[in-house]
Amino acid sequence: MGRALGGTLAAAVLLLAACGTEAFPTSASDTGTSSRSPKASPGTPTETPSSAASPSASAESPSATPAADGPPFPESTDPQTAEPTGEWDLQLVDVRAGDHDGFDRVVLELSGTATPGWGVAWSDEAVAEGTGDVVPLAGDHVLTISASGTAMPEPGSFEVPARLGPAGAVAEVQVNGWFEGYTQVFAGVEGDERPFRVFTLTDPPRLVVDIAD
């Protein structure tokens, strides 16, 4: 796409049109590549494509751009929350985990029109929303990810429970399920608690959680 120029700049217009368009990113990309993981079966996923029609837990490809990929990491490890916007119509489509340069990433890909909210916090164990059951999970600490704005799962949405990983310091990810508008995911992390950042992407809606190395 270019700007229309007139008058004495007509020659410059022709030159720009011949050169084409230079694209600049306006938002971060989760740079994920999908792969199928069996339902409720621990282990590392294999390399096969996934789609919204056949959702799967997936491995994510590495990225070499940690700083420009999202907001700055906070200095603290305090919980982070945000409210969703729009109708609570989101469906979980895919979950990915990846080892990046400077951080490890967990991505929840969704379908729908809303922008997801979140509640993300460190804990010593994974406690399932609704039942209070402790979910066995590899790692020394658990980062509990709760995506809000999600609707009751429909046929064809992501099948839970599901496990994936490892990815860097993330020893294992457990996609636990949906409860009263919230979709819960646990990331078991090796070592100490560390800062994390949370943000959303669009087209399709995604909730991104990066855990600093």
Residue pairs with C-beta under 8 A, 6 or more apart in sequence:
1 21
2 13
2 16
2 17
2 21
4 13
5 12
5 13
27 201
27 202
28 68
28 69
28 70
28 199
28 201
28 208
29 69
29 201
30 60
30 96
30 98
30 105
30 107
30 109
30 201
30 206
30 208
31 60
31 61
31 63
31 98
32 58
32 60
32 61
32 94
32 96
32 98
32 107
32 109
33 58
33 59
33 60
33 61
34 49
34 50
34 51
34 56
34 58
34 59
34 94
34 96
35 45
35 46
35 47
35 48
35 49
35 50
35 56
35 58
35 59
36 45
36 46
36 48
36 50
36 54
36 56
36 57
36 58
37 43
37 45
37 46
37 56
37 57
37 58
37 162
37 163
37 164
39 159
39 160
39 161
39 162
40 160
40 161
40 162
40 163
41 163
42 163
42 172
43 163
44 59
44 164
44 165
44 166
45 56
45 57
45 58
45 59
45 164
47 59
50 56
50 58
50 94
52 93
52 94
52 111
52 156
53 156
55 92
55 93
55 94
55 156
55 157
55 158
55 159
56 94
56 158
56 162
57 94
57 95
57 96
57 162
57 163
57 164
57 173
57 175
58 94
58 95
58 96
58 97
58 164
59 96
59 97
59 98
59 164
59 167
60 96
60 97
60 98
60 105
60 107
60 167
61 98
62 98
62 99
62 100
62 101
63 69
63 98
63 100
63 101
63 105
64 100
64 101
65 101
66 100
66 101
66 102
66 103
66 210
67 102
69 100
69 210
70 197
70 199
70 208
70 210
71 197
71 199
72 197
73 103
73 195
73 196
73 197
73 210
73 212
74 80
74 195
74 196
74 197
75 195
76 195
77 122
77 193
77 194
77 195
77 196
79 119
79 120
79 121
79 122
80 118
80 119
80 120
80 121
80 196
80 197
80 198
81 117
81 118
81 119
81 120
82 117
82 118
82 198
83 117
83 148
84 90
84 114
84 115
84 116
84 117
84 148
84 149
85 114
85 115
85 117
85 149
86 113
86 114
86 115
86 149
87 112
87 113
87 114
88 114
88 148
88 149
88 150
88 151
88 181
89 112
89 113
89 114
89 149
89 151
90 110
90 111
90 112
90 114
90 116
90 147
90 149
90 150
90 151
90 183
90 205
91 110
91 111
91 112
91 150
91 151
91 153
91 154
91 157
91 158
92 108
92 109
92 110
92 147
92 150
92 153
92 157
92 158
92 160
92 175
92 178
92 183
93 109
93 110
93 111
93 157
93 158
93 204
94 107
94 108
94 109
94 158
95 106
95 107
95 108
95 109
95 158
95 162
95 164
95 173
95 175
95 185
96 105
96 106
96 107
96 109
96 164
97 104
97 105
97 106
97 107
97 164
97 165
97 166
97 167
97 170
97 173
97 187
98 104
98 105
98 107
98 167
98 168
99 167
99 168
99 170
100 168
100 210
102 212
102 213
103 210
103 211
103 212
103 213
104 167
104 168
104 169
104 170
104 189
104 210
104 211
104 213
105 167
105 208
105 209
105 210
105 211
106 145
106 170
106 173
106 185
106 187
106 208
106 209
106 211
107 206
107 207
107 208
107 209
108 116
108 145
108 147
108 183
108 185
108 206
108 207
108 208
109 204
109 205
109 206
110 116
110 147
110 150
110 204
110 205
110 206
110 207
111 204
111 205
112 149
112 151
112 205
114 149
114 205
115 149
115 200
115 202
115 205
116 147
116 148
116 149
116 150
116 200
116 205
116 207
117 147
117 148
117 149
118 145
118 146
118 147
118 148
118 198
118 207
118 209
119 144
119 146
119 148
119 182
120 143
120 144
120 145
120 146
120 196
120 198
120 209
121 143
121 144
122 141
122 142
122 143
122 144
122 193
123 141
123 142
123 143
123 144
124 141
124 142
125 134
125 135
125 137
125 142
126 134
126 135
126 136
126 137
126 142
126 144
126 174
126 176
126 186
126 188
127 133
127 134
127 135
127 144
128 134
128 135
128 176
128 177
128 184
129 146
129 176
129 179
129 182
129 184
130 179
130 180
135 174
135 176
135 186
137 171
137 172
137 174
137 186
137 188
138 165
138 166
138 171
138 172
138 188
139 170
139 171
139 172
139 187
139 188
139 189
139 190
140 188
140 189
140 190
140 191
140 192
141 188
141 189
141 191
141 192
141 193
142 186
142 187
142 188
142 189
143 186
143 187
143 189
143 196
143 209
143 211
144 184
144 185
144 186
145 184
145 185
145 186
145 187
145 207
145 209
146 182
146 183
146 184
146 185
147 182
147 183
147 184
147 185
147 207
148 181
148 182
149 181
150 178
150 181
150 182
150 183
151 181
152 178
153 160
153 178
158 175
160 175
160 176
160 177
160 178
161 174
161 175
161 176
161 177
162 174
162 175
163 172
163 173
163 174
163 175
164 172
164 173
164 175
165 171
165 172
165 173
165 188
166 172
167 173
168 213
169 189
169 190
169 191
169 211
169 213
170 187
170 188
170 189
170 190
170 211
171 188
171 189
171 190
172 187
172 188
173 185
173 186
173 187
173 188
174 185
174 186
174 188
175 185
176 184
176 185
176 186
177 183
177 184
178 184
187 209
187 211
189 211
194 211
194 212
194 213
195 212
196 209
196 210
196 211
196 212
197 209
197 210
197 212
198 207
198 208
198 209
198 210
199 208
200 206
200 207
200 208
201 208
